[in-house]
Amino acid sequence: MNYIEPQPFLRSFTCPHCGTLSKQEWRKLDWESQRGHHHDEEYPIRIGTCDHCFDSTLWVFDLLLYPDNGNAPFPNPEMPENVLKLYREAASIHSKSPRGASALLRLAIQVLTKELGEEGKNINTDIGNLVKKGLPTIVQQSLDIVRVTGNDAVHPGQIDTDNPETVGQLFKLVNVIVEYMIDLPKRVGGIYESLPDGKKNGIEQRDKK
C-alpha cells in the first residue's frame, strides 16, 4: 500500500481518517478573526479537507492536532488486537512525544513475538529463537531496529528518538513485520488451500524427494 505522510499544504496524502490516498483542499485561519485565507503562510491554523471522505485535519503550523493519531500509517488489518492497542497509543502521542511512541512500539514488538509463539519475556531472546525457526532476514532486521530504537528511548543511546521522522519509520517497520509474519502467510495459505487436491498432492510428493 502506497503511504504518503500527511503534511500541511500537500496537494494529496494518505488521509488519517479513511486511509485513502486522496487530494486535500486547504484553508488557513487567523487566531482572532477566524476568517479563511488562501495565500498567506503566516496564518497559523491550517485545515485540510479530504476529497474522498470529506473529513478534515487540523494543524497549528506543522503540528497535526486532529485527528489525534499523529502521522502514523494505518495499521495492517491483520495486526493482533493487543499489538494494535499499543500501536494506536503510540500513534496518538507520536507528534507530542516521539520518545514515548518509540518505547510503546518496542513493547508492541515484544507482545507480537509472544503472538508468534515465543515467551514474550526477553525480546532479544525471542527474536533469536524466531531466527532459528527460519525468520526472514528483512523481518529480523525490522524487529531489531524497533527493539534497539525503542530501548534507546528508555535508556538513551546513539539513536535520536526525539526525532519524529526517525520514530515515524518504526510504525512502517511494525507493519512490515505483521505483513510478513501474519498477513502474507494467511493470504498465501488461503490461496494454496484452494488449489485442487490432486495438485497439492503432487506438490507434496515432489517435496518428499
C-alpha positions in Angstrom: 0.0 0.0 0.0 1.4 3.4 -1.0 1.5 5.6 2.0 2.2 9.4 1.8 2.6 11.0 5.2 0.2 13.9 6.0 1.8 17.3 5.9 0.2 20.7 5.7 -0.3 22.1 2.2 0.4 18.8 0.4 -1.9 18.5 -2.6 -2.6 14.9 -1.6 -1.6 12.4 1.1 -2.9 9.3 2.9 -5.9 10.6 4.8 -5.6 9.7 8.5 -9.4 9.3 8.7 -10.2 7.0 5.8 -6.7 5.7 4.8 -7.2 6.7 1.2 -4.5 8.5 -0.8 -6.6 11.5 -1.9 -6.5 15.2 -2.8 -6.7 17.7 0.0 -8.3 21.1 0.0 -6.7 23.7 2.3 -7.7 26.7 4.3 -5.7 28.9 6.6 -7.2 30.8 9.6 -6.2 33.8 11.7 -6.3 33.3 15.5 -8.6 36.3 16.1 -10.8 36.7 13.1 -11.3 33.0 12.2 -11.5 34.1 8.6 -10.3 31.9 5.9 -7.3 32.8 3.8 -5.7 31.0 0.9 -2.3 32.7 0.3 -0.7 34.0 3.5 1.7 31.5 5.0 1.8 33.3 8.4 -1.7 32.3 9.4 -1.1 29.5 12.0 -4.3 27.4 11.7 -4.4 25.1 8.7 -7.3 22.9 7.8 -7.1 20.3 5.2 -10.3 18.5 3.9 -10.1 15.1 2.3 -11.6 14.9 -1.2 -12.6 11.3 -0.6 -14.3 11.2 2.9 -14.7 15.0 3.4 -13.2 14.8 7.0 -10.7 17.4 8.0 -7.3 17.5 9.5 -6.5 20.4 11.9 -2.9 21.8 12.2 -1.2 24.6 14.1 1.7 25.4 11.8 3.2 22.0 11.1 1.7 20.2 14.1 -1.2 17.9 13.5 -3.8 18.2 16.3 -6.7 16.4 14.8 -7.2 13.5 14.4 -5.2 12.6 17.4 -3.2 9.7 15.8 -0.1 11.5 14.7 1.2 10.9 11.2 1.4 7.1 11.7 0.5 4.8 8.8 -2.8 2.9 9.1 -2.1 -0.4 10.9 -2.2 -3.6 9.0 -5.7 -5.1 9.2 -4.2 -8.4 10.5 -2.4 -6.8 13.4 -3.4 -8.7 16.6 -5.7 -6.7 18.9 -3.2 -6.4 21.8 -0.5 -5.2 19.5 -2.9 -2.8 17.7 -3.8 -1.2 21.1 -0.2 -0.3 21.7 0.3 0.8 18.1 -2.7 3.2 18.3 -1.5 4.5 21.7 2.0 5.2 20.2 0.3 6.9 17.2 -1.7 9.2 19.5 1.5 10.6 21.1 3.8 10.4 18.1 3.8 14.2 17.5 3.9 15.1 21.2 6.4 12.6 22.4 8.4 10.7 19.8 10.5 9.1 22.5 7.3 7.8 24.3 5.9 6.4 21.0 9.2 4.6 20.3 9.1 2.9 23.7 5.5 1.8 23.1 6.3 0.4 19.7 9.1 -1.7 21.3 6.6 -3.0 23.7 4.2 -3.8 20.8 7.0 -5.8 19.2 7.6 -7.7 22.4 3.8 -8.5 22.6 3.9 -9.5 18.9 6.8 -12.1 19.4 4.5 -13.7 22.0 1.7 -13.9 19.4 4.2 -15.6 17.2 4.8 -18.4 19.8 7.6 -17.0 21.9 7.6 -16.4 25.6 7.4 -12.6 25.3 9.7 -12.0 28.3 13.0 -11.2 26.6 12.6 -9.6 23.2 16.2 -10.2 22.2 15.9 -13.9 23.0 12.6 -14.2 21.3 13.9 -12.7 18.0 16.9 -15.1 18.2 14.5 -18.0 18.5 12.5 -16.8 15.6 15.6 -16.6 13.5 16.4 -20.3 14.3 12.9 -21.1 13.1 13.7 -19.5 9.7 12.7 -15.9 10.2 13.4 -13.9 7.0 16.4 -11.6 7.3 14.3 -8.5 6.4 11.9 -9.2 9.2 14.7 -10.0 11.7 16.3 -6.6 10.8 13.0 -4.8 11.2 12.4 -6.4 14.6 15.8 -5.5 15.8 15.6 -1.9 14.6 12.3 -1.4 16.6 13.8 -3.2 19.5 17.0 -1.2 19.7 15.4 2.2 18.9 12.7 1.6 21.5 15.2 0.5 24.1 17.2 3.7 23.5 14.1 5.7 24.1 14.1 4.4 27.7 17.9 4.2 28.0 19.3 7.0 25.8 22.0 5.9 23.4 23.1 6.8 19.9 19.7 7.0 18.2 17.8 10.3 18.1 14.4 9.1 19.4 13.3 12.7 19.8 13.2 13.0 16.0 9.6 12.4 14.8 10.8 11.3 11.4 13.1 8.6 12.9 10.4 7.3 15.1 7.9 7.6 12.2 9.8 4.9 10.3 9.2 2.5 13.2 5.5 2.5 12.5 6.2 1.3 9.0 8.5 -1.4 10.2 5.9 -2.7 12.6 3.5 -3.0 9.7 6.3 -4.8 7.6 6.7 -7.3 10.4 2.9 -8.0 10.6 2.7 -8.2 6.8 5.5 -10.9 6.6 4.7 -12.9 9.7 0.8 -12.8 9.8 -0.9 -11.2 6.8 1.2 -12.7 3.9 1.2 -16.3 5.3 -2.6 -16.1 5.8 -3.3 -14.8 2.3 -0.9 -17.3 0.6 -2.2 -20.2 2.8 -5.8 -19.4 1.8 -4.9 -19.4 -1.9 -2.9 -22.6 -1.6 -5.7 -24.4 0.1 -8.0 -23.5 -2.8 -5.8 -25.5 -5.2 -7.3 -28.8 -6.4 -6.3 -31.8 -4.1 -4.5 -33.5 -6.9 -2.2 -30.5 -7.5 -1.5 -30.2 -3.8 -0.7 -34.0 -3.5 1.7 -33.6 -6.5 3.5 -30.7 -4.8 3.8 -32.7 -1.5 5.2 -35.8 -3.4 7.7 -33.5 -5.2 8.9 -32.0 -1.9 9.4 -35.5 -0.3 12.0 -36.4 -2.9 
